[in-house]
Every structure is written in C-alpha cells, then in structure tokens.
Amino acid sequence: MGDRETNYRTVLADVADELKDDDAKRLAFELPIPPAERDKIINGRMLIDEMERIKMISDDNVDQLLEKLKKRHHNVAATKLEGYRKNHITSPESESGDMLPEDKRVDERFLETLSEQFTREWKDVGRGLGITDAKLESFQEDNPTRRKDAILEMLKYWWRNNGKKATYYVLAEAFKKAHRVDLQEEVLKYG
C-alpha cells in the first residue's frame, strides 16, 4: 500500500471511531445512500465502508463526507479529514500547468460565480451533468424561493460526487447541451 493509501485508510478509521453510532445513522440518512443499505448502517465504520462501496468517497475525493461532518459539528473528525485532504489530494490551485483542459478539475469557488449567471436552463445543465430529474427536483424543493441556491447546490453536488471527473470540459459540455454557448466559452476560458 502506498503512503497516500495508508494515510487515507488511517484517517477514515479515525473518522469512523470519532462517530458515535447514532451520529453514523443520522449521517447515513443525510447522504444519498440506497435505503436498503442505509438501514444496515449501525456505526461509523459501516458508514465509511458503504460510502466507499458506492464511490461517494475515495482517496482522491472526501469532500462530501467532510461537508457533512462540518455541518453536523463533528469538529475532531472534520479536522482529521481536512488535514488528509490538504496533504494528500491535489487541489486545483496546485495542479500541473501541463494538464489538458479536459482533465483539469473545476475550482469549487468558480461554481459560486457561475451559479449566478444562469437560471432558466439550470435543469438542462444539471441533466447535462448526469444529475437525475428526481435529484434536480430535490434541489428545487430544498430551495423553493431561492433559485440561485438550488443551482449552487446542484453544481456543488456534481462537483463533490465526481471527484477528478468534475472537469471544466465536462461542465462546458453541459452548458453546450443547454444551448448556453456563452457560458460554455466562459467555463473553458476559466479552466
């Protein structure tokens, strides 16, 4: 096992140990884990194992778990995971300049700016990113009066769940499919 893999396993074990059984069960209900599997989760280790099994987390993407830990104020576990992310996952700022545009991961901060530039075709963009209609509806239901919040939530969901595959190229293609060539060009220019 490589150094990164060893550190990943160690930090996940530490995070799992920090979670009380009730906390793990609550987190399982907040995450998009299939109900049949969610009901089997009784502790932190089982939660982590299931998240890995369905590819919600990996050694290069711990963002979704980190966000939930922060939201629920699991500060010790969040700090450990944040440390792993900073030390072992390449951030967009530190990626090689030699990277092809289709390989460069979207900078999360860019999503906030972008989310304010389109409203009418947001579901078409979401579909272009591979997000289901049911999930798009849930973003709208969670933000009934704030369309821009629903859009940002959708973009961050895509970004978190796709790890290294959340690239500027993929995002630009989604705008192209939604007939927003202006935003397609902006995304490619930024990336």
N, C-alpha and C positions, 0 to 999 in steps of 0.2 A: 504494500500500500504506500502511495506517495505521501509526502509531507502534508499537502493540501487535504487529501482524503482522510488522513489520520486526524488532522485538526477539525475537519468537518464532522467526523464521527464523534470526536470528543466533545465538541460544543453541542451537538444535538443530544448527546447523553446528558450533559449538564443541564440543558434547557428542559429536557423531559423530567429530570429529577427535581427541578425547581417548581414544576407544575403540580399542584395538588390534584387529586382525582376529579374533584368537582370542576376545577378550572379546565382540565383537559376535556371534560364532557361539554362544557359551555363553548369552548373554542371549536370543538367539532361541529356544533350546531351553527356556528357563525361562518364556517368555511363551506365551500361547495363540495362537500364530501357526500357521496351517494348515501341515502338514508339507511339502506341495509348495512352498509359498512359503519356508518356513524353510530348506530345503535350498539355496535360491538366495542366501541372505544370506552375503556374504563380508567385509563391512566395516561400520563404524558408519553410514555414510550410507545403505546399503541397508537396514539395520535400522530406522533412523528413517523412511525412506520407506515401508516396509511397515507400520510401526506407524501411520503417518498414513493409509495407504490403507485399513486395516481399522478405522480410527477408534479405535484404542487411545489415541492422543494427539491433542490439538488445542490451539489457542491458549488454550482455557479449561480444559484438563484434562491435566496432565502427571504426575499422581500415580503412576500405575503404573510409568512409566519411572523416576521419582525414587526410588521404593521399591526397585526392583531395583538401581539404581546405588548406593544406600546399603548395601544388603545385601551387595553384592559389593565394597564399599570403594573405589568409584571416586569418591574424595572431590572431586577437582577438578571433574569433570563434574557430580556431585551438587550441589556448591556453586553452580555456574553455573545449574543448573536451579531450585534452591531460590530463588535471587535473582530469577529471572524470575517464579516463582510468587508470591513475596511482593509484587513490584512491579506485576504485571500481571493477576493473577487475583483477582477479588473473593472474599474469604474470607467464610464465614458470619457472622463477627462484624461485618463492615463492610457487610453488605448493607443496603439501604434498609428502613426500618421500614414503608414503603408497599407492600411486596411482598405479594402474595396468598399465603395458606398453601400453595396447591398449587404455587407457584413457588419456595419457599424451600428451598435445598439443606440436606440433613442435615449437622449438625456431626459430624465424624468421631469426636470424643470421646464423643458421645452413644451411638455404636454399642457402645462397650465396656460402658457401663452397661446398655444394652438386652440385650446378648448373655447377660447373667447372669440374665435374667428368664424365659427360656423354654428348654425342652429337647425335650420330647416332639414338638412340632409344628414343629420347625425346618425340616424338609424341605418342609413345606407352605408355610411362609413363603418359603423360597427359590424354590419354584415360582411363588408369587405375585409374586416379584420378577423372574421371567423367567429364572431360572437352570435349566439343564438337569439332568436326573437324573444324567447322567454326571459333571457338574461337582460336584454335591452329593456323589456317591459319592467323588470325589477328595478333597473336604474331609474326609470321614469317614476315608478311608484314610490321609491325612496326619496325622490326629489320632485314632488308634484308641482311646486311653484317656482323652482329654480332650474331651468333647462340647462344652464351652463354648468351647474353642479352635477347634473346627470351625465353630461358629456365628459366632464373631467373624470368622474367615477368610472365611466366606460373606458376611457383611454388608459387610466391607471390600472384597471382590471386587466386589459390586454397586455400592458407593459409588464405587470407582475407575473402573469401566467405564462408568458412566452420567453422569459429569460433572454438568452443571447439571440433568440429569433425575433425579438421585438426591435426590428431594424428600421432605419429611415426609409429604406427601399420598400419594405412591406407596408409601412404607413402611407407612403406616397402612392403606392398602387391602390390602396383603399380609397384615397381621395380621387384618383383617376376613375375608378369604378363608379364613384358617386357623382361624377361629372363636375368635379371641382379642380380643374387643371391649375387654377391659380394657387391653391393650397398644395397641390402635388408639387408644383415648382418650388414653392417656399420650403417645403419639407426637404426636398432634395438639395436645395441651396444651403439650408441649415446643417444638413448632415454632411 
